[in-house]
Amino acid sequence: MKYQYATTGTCSRLIDIEVENGVVKDVHFTGGCHGNLQGIAALVRGMKVEEVISRLENIRCKDKPTSCPHQLSLALKEMA
């Protein structure tokens, strides 16, 4: 299943996600800190969706109430 999520409160604007059988197959962020977001995408590739959510939810960026990793966890929850 492919899904596109519009982020809020972050430098990234969109997250394109592909999940198959409960496993993250691919993640691509549009905008944001390119190197860091490539790293996050590489780290979560092959992980179970529930594991990604539990590791990334509630991570904050500086004084913001959210972050790009947190937005990814929200997107994965919304996909379910």
ZAMI-622078 format. One record per atom (N, C-alpha, C, O, CB): residue in one letter; y negated, x, z. Coordinates in steps of 0.2 Angstrom, whole numbers, plus 5000, padded with zeros to 4 digits. Glycine has a CB too. Layout:
ZAMI-622078
AYXZ...
END
This chain:
ZAMI-622078
M500650045000M500050005000M499450045000M499350095004M500049955006K498950034996K498350074995K497750024998K497749964997K498150094988Y497350055002Y496750025005Y496150065005Y496150125005Y497050005012Q495550025004Q494950065005Q494550035010Q494449975011Q494550054998Y494250075015Y493950055021Y493250085021Y493150145020Y494250075027A492750035021A492050055022A491850075029A491950035033A491550005019T491650135030T491550155037T490850135040T490450115036T491550235038T490750135046T490150115049T489950175054T490450195058T490150045052G489350195055G489150235060G489350315059G489250355064G489450215066T489550335053T489750395052T489450425045T489150385041T490550405051C489550495044C489250525038C489650505032C489450495026C489250595039S490350495033S490750475028S490650395026S490450365031S491550485029R490750375020R490550315018R491150265017R491150205018R490150315012L491650305014L492350265012L492950305014L492850365014L492350245005I493450275016I494050305017I494650275012I494750205013I494350305024D494950305008D495450285004D496150305007D496250365008D495450304996I496550255008I497150275012I497750245008I497750195005I497150245019E498350285008E498950255005E499450265011E499550315013E499150294999V499850205012V500350205017V500950175014V500950135010V500150165023E501550205015E502150185013E502650185018E502750235022E502350225007N502950125020N503450125025N503250145032N503650175035N504150155023G502650125033G502350145040G502150225041G502050245046G502850135045V502150255035V501950325035V501350345031V501350315025V502550375033V500850385033V500250395029V500450445024V500750495025V499750425034K500350425017K500550465012K499950505009K499950565007K500750415006D499350475010D498750505007D498050475010D498050415012D498650504999V497550515012V496950495014V496450535011V496450595010V496950505022H495850505009H495350535005H494650505008H494550445008H495350534998F494250545011F493550525013F493050535008F493050585004F493450565020T492550495007T492050495003T491450515007T491250465012T491850434998G491050565007G490550585011G490750625017G491350635018G490150525013G490350635021G490450675028G490550745027G490450775022G491150645030C490850775032C490950855032C491650865028C492150865031C491050875039H491550885022H492050895017H492650935020H493250915020H491850925011G492550995023G493051035025G493451005031G494051005031G492851105027N493050975036N493450945042N493850885040N494350875042N492850925047L493550845035L493950785033L494550805029L495050765029L493450735029Q494450855025Q495050875021Q495650895026Q496250885025Q494950935016G495450935031G495850955037G496250895040G496850895041G495550995042I495850845042I496050785045I496550755040I497150735042I495550735047A496450745034A496850715029A497550755029A498050725028A496550705022A497450815028A498050855028A498550855034A499150845034A497950935027L498250845040L498550845046L498950775047L499450775050L498150855052V498650725045V498950655046V499450635040V499850595041V498450605046R499450675035R499850665029R500650665032R500750725035R499750705023G501050615031G501750625033G501850595040G502350585042G501950695033M501250575044M501350555050M501450475050M501250445046M500750565055K501750445055K501850375056K501150345058K500750385062K502350355062V500950295055V500350255056V500150255064V499650265066V500350195053E500650235068E500550225075E500350285078E499950285083E501150195078E500650345076E500450405079E499750425077E499450455082E500950465077V499550415071V498850435069V498350395073V497950425076V498750425061I498550325074I498050285078I498050315085I497450315087I498350215078S498550325088S498550345095S498150415096S497850425101S499250345098R498250455091R497950525092R497150515090R496750555093R498250575087L496950475086L496250475083L495750425086L495150435086L496250475076E496050375089E495650315091E495150345097E495450385101E496050255093N494550315097N494050335102N493850405102N493450425107N494450315109I493950445097I493650505097I492850495095I492750455090I493950555091R492450525098R491750515096R491450585093R491650635094R491350505103C490850575089C490550625086C489850625089C489450585088C490450615078K489750685093K489150695096K488950635101K489350615105K488550705091D488350605100D488150545104D488350475101D488150425104D487450555106K488750475096K488850415092K489450385096K489850415099K489050425085P489550315095P490150285098P490750285094P491250255096P489950215100T490750325088T491250325084T491250395080T490850435082T491250275078S491750405076S491850465072S492250455066S492450395065S492150525076C492250505061C492650495055C493450485057C493750435055C492650545051P493650525062P494350505064P494450435067P494950405066P494650565069H493950415071H494050355074H494050295069H494350245069H493450345079Q493550305064Q493550255058Q494250255055Q494450205052Q492950275053L494550315054L495250315051L495750275055L496150235052L495450385050S495650275062S496150235066S495950165065S496450125065S496050265073L495350145065L495150075064L495450055057L495649995056L494450065064A495350095052A495650075045A496350055045A496650015042A495450125040L496750105049L497450095049L497650035053L498150005051L497750155052K497250015058K497449955062K497249895058K497649845058K496949955068E496749895054E496549845049E497049835044E497249775042E495849855046M497349885042M497949875037M498549845039M498849805035M498149945034A498649845045A499249815048A499249745048A499749715050A499349845055
END
